[in-house]
C-alpha cells in the first residue's frame, strides 16, 4: 500500500534568501506504509526479529541447499539484547526457510535440532564498513555449511522496520537490501564479463537499478551484485548461468518472496 505524506516547509527552512515571507511550500512524498509500521510478522521486534529472519533467509538462499551447520555471530545490539527479542530464533527461522508470518518461528531452535541443523551462537566485534566506519549495531555474521560441504558467509544488518542491508558475501564487499529482485553473480575477473551480463539483461528487457562489483584480487574471482526493476524470470537466470566464466548465479526475489 502506498500513501502520500505532505510536508510543509516555510521559506526560511528552505533557505530562500530572496524573501522572508510566511508562504509555505508543499512537498509530496510517496511512501510504502510498511516503511513506517513494519511488515506483517511474528514479533516482538521488526528490527531484532523480522530483519534478523530476512538476513537468515538471504544466507540460506545464497548457500543454495539445506544447511547442516550454522555458525552465527552476533554484534552490537544483536549480541546485547537480541535473545530477549528473539533474534536467535529469528535468524535460525530464516536459515530454515521460514517466512516472516510463520508461527513456527518461536520454536525454531527446537525445529532446527529436529531437522538436523547443528548451530551455535557467539558474540563478535562490530564489523567495519568498507570505508572504515563502524557497522550498524544490529549486525549478524552467518556461516552456513551444506550437506555437500559447500559453505557461504554472509554479513548483514537489520536497519529498522524489517529492512536489511547485506554488506558482505563470502568475504566480498557488497551492498543490497533485498527490496528489489537481486542477482549475485560470481565470475572470473576478466575483460568483457560485465558487458556480456548487461547485454543479456538488456536483451531480456531487464533494467538495472543498481550495480556493484567486488574483487579482492585482480584476475581472480569477482562478484557482481545487481538490483533490477521488476521481476527476473527463471530463463534469465539460466541464460546468465550458461555464460562463459560465470561460476554461479544466485537470484534473490524481492523481500525474500520465494
C-alpha positions in Angstrom: 0.0 0.0 0.0 1.3 3.4 -1.0 0.2 6.7 0.5 1.3 10.3 0.2 2.9 12.3 3.0 2.5 16.1 2.7 5.2 18.2 4.4 5.0 22.0 4.6 8.3 23.9 4.9 8.5 27.6 5.2 10.8 29.7 3.1 13.3 30.1 5.9 13.8 26.4 6.3 14.3 26.2 2.5 16.9 28.9 2.8 15.2 31.3 0.4 17.4 34.3 0.6 15.1 36.5 -1.6 12.2 36.8 0.8 11.2 36.0 4.4 7.5 35.9 3.8 5.3 33.3 5.6 4.4 31.4 2.4 4.7 27.6 2.5 6.0 25.1 0.0 4.3 21.7 -0.1 6.3 18.6 -0.9 4.5 15.3 -1.5 6.4 12.1 -1.0 5.2 8.6 -1.9 6.0 6.1 0.8 5.2 2.5 1.4 3.2 2.1 4.7 5.4 -0.8 5.7 8.4 1.7 5.7 6.8 3.1 8.8 4.9 0.4 10.6 7.0 -2.6 9.5 6.0 -5.8 7.9 3.3 -8.4 8.8 5.4 -10.6 11.1 5.7 -12.8 14.2 7.1 -10.4 16.9 8.2 -8.9 19.0 10.6 -6.6 17.1 10.7 -5.6 13.5 14.5 -4.9 13.7 15.5 -7.7 16.0 13.1 -10.3 14.7 11.8 -9.5 11.2 15.1 -8.1 10.0 17.1 -11.0 11.6 14.8 -13.6 9.9 15.3 -11.9 6.5 19.1 -12.0 6.9 18.9 -15.7 7.7 16.8 -16.3 4.6 19.3 -14.5 2.4 22.1 -16.6 3.7 20.1 -19.8 3.1 19.3 -18.7 -0.5 23.0 -17.9 -1.2 24.1 -21.3 0.1 21.6 -22.9 -2.3 21.0 -26.1 -0.3 19.8 -27.3 3.0 22.4 -26.3 5.6 23.6 -28.8 8.2 25.7 -26.4 10.2 25.1 -22.7 11.1 27.6 -20.6 13.0 26.0 -17.3 13.9 28.0 -14.3 15.2 26.0 -11.5 16.9 27.4 -8.0 17.1 26.3 -4.8 18.9 22.7 -4.7 20.0 22.0 -8.1 18.5 24.5 -9.5 21.0 23.4 -7.5 24.0 19.6 -7.6 23.7 18.9 -10.0 20.9 17.9 -13.0 22.9 15.2 -11.1 24.7 13.8 -10.0 21.3 14.0 -13.5 19.8 16.9 -12.6 17.4 18.4 -16.1 17.8 15.1 -17.8 16.9 14.5 -15.4 14.0 17.9 -15.9 12.5 17.5 -19.7 12.7 14.0 -19.5 11.3 15.3 -17.6 8.3 18.1 -20.2 7.8 15.4 -22.9 7.9 13.5 -21.0 5.2 10.5 -19.8 7.3 8.7 -16.6 6.3 8.0 -13.6 8.5 4.5 -14.7 9.5 5.3 -18.3 10.1 4.1 -19.4 13.6 6.9 -21.9 13.8 9.4 -19.0 14.4 9.0 -19.2 18.2 10.0 -22.9 18.1 12.8 -22.6 15.5 15.6 -23.7 18.0 13.9 -27.0 18.6 12.9 -27.4 15.0 16.5 -26.9 13.9 17.6 -29.7 16.1 14.9 -32.0 14.8 15.8 -31.2 11.2 19.5 -32.0 11.8 20.7 -28.4 11.7 23.7 -28.0 14.1 24.0 -24.4 15.2 26.0 -22.2 17.5 25.8 -18.5 18.6 28.7 -16.3 19.6 29.4 -12.6 20.3 31.6 -10.9 17.7 33.1 -7.4 17.4 31.1 -5.0 15.3 32.4 -5.3 11.8 33.7 -2.2 10.0 32.2 -0.8 6.8 34.1 -0.7 3.6 35.0 3.0 4.3 36.4 2.0 7.8 33.4 3.4 9.7 31.7 1.3 12.4 29.0 -1.0 11.2 25.3 -1.0 12.2 24.7 -2.2 15.8 22.1 -4.8 14.6 24.6 -7.0 12.7 24.9 -10.7 12.2 27.6 -12.8 10.6 26.2 -16.2 9.4 28.5 -19.0 8.2 26.5 -21.9 6.7 27.7 -25.3 5.6 25.6 -27.5 3.4 25.4 -31.3 3.3 27.6 -31.3 0.2 30.3 -29.4 2.0 29.5 -26.1 0.3 30.0 -23.0 2.5 28.9 -19.4 2.5 29.5 -16.4 4.8 27.0 -13.5 4.9 27.3 -10.4 7.0 24.1 -8.3 7.2 22.4 -5.7 9.3 18.8 -5.1 10.3 18.3 -1.3 9.9 14.7 -0.9 11.1 11.1 -1.7 10.2 12.2 -5.2 9.0 14.6 -3.7 6.4 18.1 -5.1 6.0 21.4 -4.3 4.3 23.7 -7.2 3.2 27.3 -5.9 3.5 29.4 -8.9 2.6 29.1 -12.2 0.8 31.9 -14.8 1.0 34.4 -12.1 2.0 33.5 -9.7 -0.8 32.1 -6.3 -0.1 28.6 -5.6 -1.3 25.5 -3.5 -0.5 22.0 -4.6 -1.2 18.7 -4.5 0.7 16.7 -7.3 -0.8 13.8 -4.9 -1.5 14.3 -5.5 -5.2 15.0 -8.6 -7.3 18.7 -9.1 -6.9 21.4 -11.1 -8.8 24.6 -12.2 -7.1 26.9 -13.3 -9.8 30.3 -14.9 -9.0 32.6 -14.9 -12.0 36.2 -14.8 -13.2 37.6 -11.3 -13.3 38.4 -10.7 -16.9 37.6 -8.2 -19.7 34.1 -8.4 -21.2 32.2 -10.3 -18.5 30.3 -7.2 -17.2 29.4 -6.3 -20.8 28.1 -9.8 -21.5 25.9 -9.8 -18.4 24.5 -6.3 -19.0 23.8 -7.1 -22.7 22.0 -10.3 -21.8 19.9 -8.5 -19.3 19.1 -5.7 -21.8 18.1 -8.3 -24.4 15.6 -9.8 -21.9 14.3 -6.3 -21.2 15.7 -6.3 -17.6 16.6 -2.8 -16.4 19.5 -2.5 -13.9 18.6 -0.3 -10.9 21.9 -0.7 -9.0 25.2 -2.4 -9.7 28.3 -3.1 -7.6 31.4 -5.1 -8.4 33.7 -6.6 -5.7 37.1 -8.2 -6.5 39.7 -8.8 -3.8 42.4 -9.5 -6.3 42.7 -8.6 -10.0 42.2 -11.5 -12.3 40.7 -13.9 -9.8 37.1 -14.3 -8.7 34.9 -11.3 -8.6 31.2 -10.8 -7.6 28.6 -8.6 -9.3 25.6 -7.6 -7.3 22.8 -6.3 -9.5 19.4 -5.0 -8.3 16.8 -4.7 -11.0 13.5 -3.0 -11.7 10.7 -5.5 -11.9 11.0 -9.3 -11.8 13.6 -11.7 -13.1 12.4 -14.8 -14.8 14.0 -18.2 -14.4 15.1 -18.3 -18.1 17.2 -15.2 -17.5 18.9 -16.8 -14.5 19.6 -19.9 -16.7 21.0 -17.8 -19.5 23.3 -16.0 -17.2 24.5 -19.2 -15.7 25.3 -20.5 -19.2 27.6 -17.6 -20.0 31.4 -18.4 -20.2 33.4 -17.7 -17.0 30.3 -17.4 -14.8 30.8 -19.5 -11.6 27.4 -19.1 -10.0 24.2 -17.1 -10.2 22.0 -16.5 -7.1 18.6 -14.9 -7.7 17.1 -13.3 -4.6 13.4 -12.3 -5.2 12.3 -9.0 -3.7 11.8 -9.2 0.0 12.7 -12.9 0.0 9.4 -13.6 -1.6 10.2 -17.2 -2.7 
